[in-house]
Amino acid sequence: MQQKMEKGVRDIFEKASAFTKADEFRTLGLYPYFTEFAGAVDCGEAEVFMGDNRVLMFGSNNYLGLTTHPEVKAAAIEAVKKYGTGCSGSRMLNGTTNLHVRLEEELARFMKREAALAFGTGFQTNFGALSTIAQKGDVIIADRNIHASILDGCLASFAKTTRFRHNDMDDLKKILDSLPADEGRLIVVDGVFSMEGDTANLAEIVKLARRYGARVYVDEAHSMGVLGKEGRGAAEHFGVEQDVDIVMGTFSKSLASIGGFVASRRDVIEFLKHHSRAFVYSASLAPANAAAALKSLEIMEREPERRTRLQNTGDEIRRELSSMGYRLLNGMTPIIPVVIDDEALVCRFFWDLLKEGIYTNPVLAPAVSHSLVRISVMATHTAEHVGRLLDSMRRIGKRFEIIH
């Protein structure tokens, strides 16, 4: 309903009226978002349905391919039968089941921490933890490429927030040098940066943290189940777990569910449990989600070959795309960003891939500094899947004269 505004009063909806970019891309037939899926084929979501068509999925964070695993689905179904579809209340009141407690105990054990706390979503986890642990008189020093949920958590806290250039240790040191001694310090980074696919320089970060008396918070959302001998993430991979104070993880990537958690010292978790507004005033994680995450954690531990296969497949695709002449951002993870510094061309590339039955992620500013096609690998991708992707990338890249 259109409402006439009082003359001379600025309409708060002006910004919405001025946003036309999505419609412009729709008019050109290039709009690439909110594509509709009709279901997943039972092969670890490596293939999905779009309408009646089967499409190769190279745009999912389901790194270990567990979302369609029969044991994971059975665990979720049994949880619904036993607990119902939800708890209809916060964890502090009626929303804690023995399933939630067991999930947190297993996460703490796996991450080698004293305690863990599960939230309803990954975004809520970063938002709720950071806005609570950092308060007035503290300062958060965050990498410039942090995830939006981390940034929003920083901004929602009453702490001062400053950001250092991406993975620039000299800039981080300069900021730490400038801080007064009476400010609590928290360095915040992603273990793996979700769009770029590169890793934080944790070895140097923890050295600086020790030198300047700072605590370290690492978001392991895209590294848990992917990096480290046992899959605990970037901190394990770089051998600095004992020097990282708080780790965060999500259930929506390797753990085939939805939700998130933080793990740390028991007193830190107790403080968050009783003071995080995002936790205290949100409904509890649904039992089916908790059960799916718990079963996925069990499978992840007993089948380390999934992680090995994931890494080998990612390495192969990186190597082949580089040899074709594509410009890739540096990294060692299953996230493979193909730089195409032209928004319209990214969208055309995406649609041409989709016409050949391959789904990827088109990523545009402001999510990244470079417009790119983001390819993400899963442990369930086969040699045939990889071959189809590479053949299409070669054809389409030549068609658009990105490669020769």
C-alpha positions as CSV (number, residue, x, y, z in Angstrom):
1,M,0.0,0.0,0.0
2,Q,1.4,3.4,-1.0
3,Q,1.1,6.1,1.6
4,K,1.5,9.8,0.9
5,M,4.3,11.2,3.0
6,E,4.1,14.6,4.8
7,K,5.7,17.3,2.6
8,G,9.4,17.9,3.6
9,V,9.7,14.6,5.6
10,R,12.2,12.1,4.3
11,D,10.6,8.7,3.7
12,I,12.5,5.9,5.4
13,F,11.6,3.7,2.3
14,E,13.7,5.9,0.0
15,K,16.6,3.4,0.1
16,A,14.3,0.6,-1.0
17,S,12.9,2.6,-3.9
18,A,16.4,3.5,-5.0
19,F,17.5,-0.2,-5.1
20,T,17.0,-1.3,-8.7
21,K,20.0,-3.4,-9.4
22,A,18.2,-6.8,-8.9
23,D,15.4,-5.8,-11.3
24,E,18.0,-4.5,-13.8
25,F,19.7,-7.9,-13.8
26,R,16.3,-9.7,-14.0
27,T,15.5,-7.6,-17.1
28,L,18.8,-8.7,-18.7
29,G,18.1,-12.3,-17.8
30,L,21.2,-12.4,-15.6
31,Y,19.8,-12.4,-12.1
32,P,21.5,-15.5,-10.5
33,Y,20.1,-15.7,-6.9
34,F,17.3,-17.6,-5.2
35,T,17.4,-20.3,-7.7
36,E,14.9,-23.1,-6.8
37,F,15.9,-26.6,-6.0
38,A,13.4,-29.5,-5.9
39,G,15.4,-32.0,-3.9
40,A,18.7,-33.8,-3.6
41,V,19.8,-37.0,-5.2
42,D,20.9,-39.6,-2.6
43,C,24.6,-39.2,-3.3
44,G,25.7,-36.6,-0.7
45,E,24.0,-33.8,-2.6
46,A,26.6,-34.0,-5.4
47,E,23.5,-34.0,-7.6
48,V,20.3,-32.1,-7.1
49,F,17.0,-31.5,-8.9
50,M,16.0,-28.2,-10.4
51,G,12.5,-29.0,-11.4
52,D,12.9,-32.3,-13.2
53,N,16.5,-31.7,-14.2
54,R,19.5,-33.3,-12.5
55,V,22.2,-30.7,-11.8
56,L,25.7,-31.2,-10.5
57,M,26.1,-29.3,-7.3
58,F,29.4,-27.4,-7.1
59,G,28.0,-24.6,-5.0
60,S,27.3,-26.2,-1.6
61,N,29.1,-26.0,1.7
62,N,28.1,-29.6,2.4
63,Y,31.9,-30.5,2.4
64,L,31.7,-34.1,3.6
65,G,28.5,-34.9,1.7
66,L,26.5,-35.9,4.7
67,T,23.2,-34.1,4.2
68,T,21.7,-37.2,2.5
69,H,23.6,-39.8,4.5
70,P,21.0,-42.4,5.6
71,E,22.3,-42.5,9.2
72,V,22.0,-38.7,9.5
73,K,18.5,-38.6,8.1
74,A,17.5,-41.5,10.3
75,A,18.8,-39.7,13.4
76,A,16.8,-36.6,12.5
77,I,13.7,-38.6,12.0
78,E,14.1,-40.5,15.3
79,A,14.6,-37.1,17.1
80,V,11.3,-35.8,15.7
81,K,9.5,-39.0,16.9
82,K,11.0,-38.7,20.4
83,Y,11.1,-35.0,21.0
84,G,8.7,-33.5,18.5
85,T,9.5,-30.8,16.0
86,G,10.7,-28.1,18.4
87,C,11.0,-27.2,22.1
88,S,8.9,-24.0,22.0
89,G,11.1,-22.1,24.4
90,S,14.6,-20.9,25.2
91,R,17.4,-23.2,26.4
92,M,17.4,-21.5,29.8
93,L,13.8,-22.5,30.4
94,N,12.1,-25.4,28.7
95,G,14.3,-25.8,25.6
96,T,17.2,-28.0,26.9
97,T,16.9,-31.7,26.2
98,N,19.4,-34.4,27.0
99,L,20.1,-34.4,23.2
100,H,21.3,-30.8,23.4
101,V,23.5,-31.6,26.4
102,R,25.0,-34.6,24.7
103,L,25.7,-32.6,21.5
104,E,27.6,-29.9,23.5
105,E,29.5,-32.5,25.5
106,E,30.6,-34.2,22.2
107,L,31.6,-31.0,20.6
108,A,33.7,-30.0,23.6
109,R,35.4,-33.4,23.6
110,F,36.0,-33.3,19.9
111,M,37.3,-29.7,19.9
112,K,39.5,-30.4,23.0
113,R,37.8,-27.7,25.0
114,E,36.3,-27.7,28.5
115,A,32.8,-26.8,27.3
116,A,30.7,-25.8,24.3
117,L,27.5,-24.0,23.7
118,A,25.1,-24.6,20.8
119,F,23.1,-21.8,19.1
120,G,20.2,-21.9,16.6
121,T,22.2,-20.7,13.6
122,G,25.8,-20.0,12.7
123,F,25.1,-16.3,12.3
124,Q,23.5,-16.2,15.7
125,T,26.5,-17.9,17.2
126,N,29.0,-15.3,16.1
127,F,26.6,-12.5,16.8
128,G,25.7,-13.8,20.3
129,A,29.2,-14.7,21.4
130,L,31.1,-11.6,20.2
131,S,28.4,-9.1,21.3
132,T,28.6,-10.6,24.8
133,I,32.2,-11.4,25.5
134,A,33.5,-8.0,24.3
135,Q,32.1,-5.1,26.3
136,K,32.7,-1.5,27.0
137,G,36.4,-0.9,27.7
138,D,37.4,-3.8,25.4
139,V,38.7,-3.6,21.8
140,I,38.1,-6.1,19.0
141,I,40.8,-6.3,16.3
142,A,39.3,-8.1,13.3
143,D,40.5,-9.1,9.9
144,R,39.0,-6.9,7.2
145,N,37.6,-9.9,5.4
146,I,35.6,-11.4,8.3
147,H,32.2,-12.9,7.8
148,A,29.2,-10.6,8.1
149,S,28.0,-12.4,11.2
150,I,31.3,-11.7,12.9
151,L,31.2,-8.0,11.9
152,D,27.6,-7.6,13.1
153,G,28.6,-9.3,16.4
154,C,31.5,-6.8,16.8
155,L,29.3,-3.8,16.0
156,A,26.5,-5.0,18.4
157,S,29.0,-5.1,21.3
158,F,29.9,-2.0,23.2
159,A,33.5,-2.7,22.5
160,K,35.6,-0.6,20.2
161,T,36.1,-2.4,16.9
162,T,39.1,-1.9,14.6
163,R,40.1,-3.9,11.5
164,F,43.5,-4.8,10.1
165,R,44.2,-5.4,6.4
166,H,43.5,-9.0,5.3
167,N,46.2,-11.3,6.7
168,D,48.6,-8.3,7.1
169,M,50.5,-9.0,10.2
170,D,52.4,-5.7,10.1
171,D,49.1,-3.9,10.2
172,L,47.9,-6.1,13.0
173,K,51.0,-5.4,15.0
174,K,50.7,-1.6,14.4
175,I,47.2,-1.7,15.8
176,L,48.2,-3.7,18.8
177,D,51.0,-1.3,19.4
178,S,48.6,1.6,19.5
179,L,46.2,0.2,22.2
180,P,46.2,1.4,25.8
181,A,47.1,-1.2,28.4
182,D,43.8,-1.0,30.2
183,E,41.7,-2.3,27.2
184,G,40.9,-6.0,26.9
185,R,41.9,-7.2,23.5
186,L,40.3,-9.9,21.3
187,I,41.7,-10.8,17.9
188,V,39.0,-12.2,15.6
189,V,39.5,-14.1,12.3
190,D,38.0,-16.7,10.1
191,G,40.1,-19.9,10.0
192,V,39.0,-20.2,6.4
193,F,37.5,-17.1,4.7
194,S,34.3,-18.3,3.2
195,M,34.4,-16.5,-0.2
196,E,38.1,-16.3,-0.8
197,G,38.9,-19.8,0.4
198,D,42.2,-18.7,2.0
199,T,43.3,-19.3,5.6
200,A,44.2,-16.9,8.4
201,N,47.9,-16.6,9.3
202,L,47.2,-18.2,12.7
203,A,50.8,-19.0,13.5
204,E,51.8,-15.3,13.4
205,I,48.5,-14.2,14.9
206,V,48.9,-16.2,18.1
207,K,52.5,-15.0,18.5
208,L,51.3,-11.4,18.4
209,A,48.4,-12.3,20.7
210,R,50.8,-13.7,23.3
211,R,53.2,-10.7,23.0
212,Y,50.4,-8.1,23.4
213,G,48.2,-9.9,25.9
214,A,45.3,-10.5,23.5
215,R,42.8,-13.3,23.4
216,V,42.1,-15.1,20.0
217,Y,38.7,-16.0,18.5
218,V,38.7,-18.2,15.4
219,D,35.6,-18.9,13.3
220,E,36.1,-22.5,12.1
221,A,32.9,-22.7,10.1
222,H,34.5,-23.5,6.8
223,S,37.5,-25.4,8.2
224,M,35.9,-27.8,10.7
225,G,35.7,-31.2,9.0
226,V,38.0,-29.9,6.3
227,L,41.4,-29.0,7.8
228,G,43.5,-30.7,10.5
229,K,44.5,-34.3,11.0
230,E,41.3,-35.0,12.9
231,G,39.2,-32.3,11.2
232,R,39.1,-29.7,14.0
233,G,40.0,-26.9,11.6
234,A,42.6,-24.3,10.9
235,A,43.9,-24.1,14.4
236,E,44.6,-27.8,14.4
237,H,46.1,-27.6,10.9
238,F,48.6,-24.9,11.9
239,G,49.3,-26.5,15.3
240,V,48.1,-23.6,17.5
241,E,45.0,-25.0,19.2
242,Q,46.4,-24.3,22.6
243,D,46.9,-20.7,21.7
244,V,43.4,-20.1,20.5
245,D,41.0,-19.1,23.2
246,I,37.5,-19.5,21.6
247,V,36.6,-21.5,18.6
248,M,33.4,-21.2,16.7
249,G,31.8,-23.7,14.3
250,T,28.6,-24.3,12.4
251,F,26.5,-27.3,11.8
252,S,25.5,-26.2,8.3
253,K,28.7,-27.2,6.5
254,S,30.5,-30.4,7.4
255,L,27.9,-31.4,10.1
256,A,24.9,-31.5,7.6
257,S,22.4,-29.6,9.7
258,I,21.8,-26.0,10.8
259,G,23.0,-24.2,13.9
260,G,26.4,-23.4,15.4
261,F,28.5,-23.5,18.6
262,V,31.4,-21.9,20.5
263,A,33.8,-23.9,22.5
264,S,36.2,-22.5,25.2
265,R,37.0,-22.6,28.9
266,R,34.2,-23.5,31.1
267,D,33.9,-20.1,32.7
268,V,33.7,-18.4,29.3
269,I,30.9,-20.7,28.2
270,E,29.1,-20.2,31.5
271,F,29.3,-16.4,31.1
272,L,27.9,-16.7,27.5
273,K,25.2,-19.1,28.5
274,H,23.8,-16.6,31.1
275,H,24.5,-13.3,29.4
276,S,24.2,-13.7,25.6
277,R,20.9,-12.2,24.6
278,A,21.0,-14.0,21.3
279,F,21.2,-17.3,23.2
280,V,18.9,-16.6,26.2
281,Y,16.1,-15.0,24.2
282,S,16.1,-17.3,21.2
283,A,14.2,-20.6,20.9
284,S,16.2,-23.8,21.3
285,L,17.9,-25.6,18.4
286,A,15.3,-28.0,17.0
287,P,15.9,-31.6,18.2
288,A,16.2,-32.9,14.6
289,N,19.0,-30.4,13.9
290,A,20.8,-31.4,17.0
291,A,20.5,-35.1,16.3
292,A,21.7,-34.6,12.7
293,A,24.7,-32.6,13.8
294,L,25.6,-35.2,16.5
295,K,25.4,-38.1,14.0
296,S,27.4,-36.2,11.4
297,L,30.1,-35.6,14.0
298,E,30.2,-39.3,14.7
299,I,30.5,-40.2,11.0
300,M,33.2,-37.5,10.4
301,E,35.3,-39.0,13.1
302,R,35.0,-42.6,12.0
303,E,35.5,-41.9,8.3
304,P,38.5,-39.6,7.9
305,E,38.8,-40.8,4.3
306,R,36.0,-38.3,3.4
307,R,38.3,-35.5,4.3
308,T,41.2,-37.0,2.4
309,R,39.0,-37.4,-0.7
310,L,37.7,-33.9,-0.3
311,Q,41.2,-32.4,-0.2
312,N,42.5,-34.5,-3.2
313,T,39.5,-33.5,-5.3
314,G,39.9,-29.8,-4.5
315,D,43.6,-30.0,-5.3
316,E,42.9,-31.6,-8.6
317,I,40.4,-29.0,-9.7
318,R,42.7,-26.1,-8.6
319,R,45.5,-27.6,-10.5
320,E,43.5,-28.1,-13.7
321,L,41.8,-24.7,-13.7
322,S,45.2,-23.0,-13.2
323,S,46.7,-24.9,-16.1
324,M,43.8,-23.8,-18.3
325,G,44.7,-20.2,-17.5
326,Y,42.1,-19.2,-15.0
327,R,43.0,-16.7,-12.3
328,L,42.3,-18.3,-8.9
329,L,42.7,-16.8,-5.5
330,N,45.3,-18.6,-3.4
331,G,44.2,-21.3,-1.1
332,M,44.3,-24.9,0.0
333,T,40.7,-25.6,0.8
334,P,37.7,-27.0,-1.2
335,I,36.6,-23.4,-1.8
336,I,37.9,-22.5,-5.3
337,P,37.3,-18.8,-6.3
338,V,37.6,-18.1,-10.0
339,V,38.2,-14.4,-10.5
340,I,36.1,-12.7,-13.2
341,D,36.2,-9.0,-12.5
342,D,33.0,-8.2,-14.3
343,E,29.6,-8.5,-12.6
344,A,27.6,-9.1,-15.7
345,L,30.1,-11.6,-17.0
346,V,30.1,-13.5,-13.7
347,C,26.3,-13.9,-14.1
348,R,26.6,-14.9,-17.8
349,F,29.2,-17.5,-16.8
350,F,27.0,-18.8,-14.0
351,W,24.0,-19.2,-16.4
352,D,26.1,-20.9,-19.1
353,L,27.4,-23.4,-16.5
354,L,23.9,-24.0,-15.3
355,K,22.7,-24.7,-18.9
356,E,25.3,-27.4,-19.0
357,G,23.9,-28.9,-15.8
358,I,26.5,-27.4,-13.3
359,Y,25.6,-25.2,-10.4
360,T,28.2,-22.8,-8.8
361,N,28.0,-19.7,-6.7
362,P,28.2,-16.3,-8.5
363,V,29.7,-13.8,-5.9
364,L,29.5,-10.1,-6.4
365,A,30.5,-7.0,-4.4
366,P,30.2,-6.1,-1.6
367,A,30.6,-9.8,-0.5
368,V,34.1,-9.8,-2.0
369,S,36.6,-7.4,-3.4
370,H,36.8,-9.4,-6.7
371,S,33.7,-10.6,-8.6
372,L,34.1,-14.3,-8.9
373,V,32.5,-17.7,-9.6
374,R,32.9,-19.7,-6.4
375,I,33.3,-23.5,-6.8
376,S,33.0,-25.6,-3.7
377,V,33.9,-29.2,-3.6
378,M,32.4,-32.1,-1.7
379,A,33.8,-35.5,-0.6
380,T,31.0,-37.1,-2.7
381,H,32.1,-35.6,-6.0
382,T,33.3,-38.4,-8.3
383,A,35.9,-38.4,-11.0
384,E,33.0,-38.2,-13.5
385,H,31.6,-35.1,-11.8
386,V,35.0,-33.4,-11.8
387,G,35.5,-34.3,-15.5
388,R,32.2,-32.7,-16.4
389,L,33.0,-29.5,-14.4
390,L,36.4,-29.1,-16.0
391,D,35.1,-29.8,-19.6
392,S,32.4,-27.1,-19.1
393,M,34.9,-24.7,-17.5
394,R,37.2,-25.1,-20.5
395,R,34.4,-24.6,-23.1
396,I,32.7,-21.6,-21.4
397,G,36.0,-19.9,-20.5
398,K,37.1,-20.0,-24.2
399,R,33.7,-18.8,-25.3
400,F,34.0,-15.7,-23.2
401,E,37.7,-15.4,-24.0
402,I,38.6,-15.6,-20.3
403,I,41.1,-18.4,-21.2
404,H,42.7,-19.3,-24.5
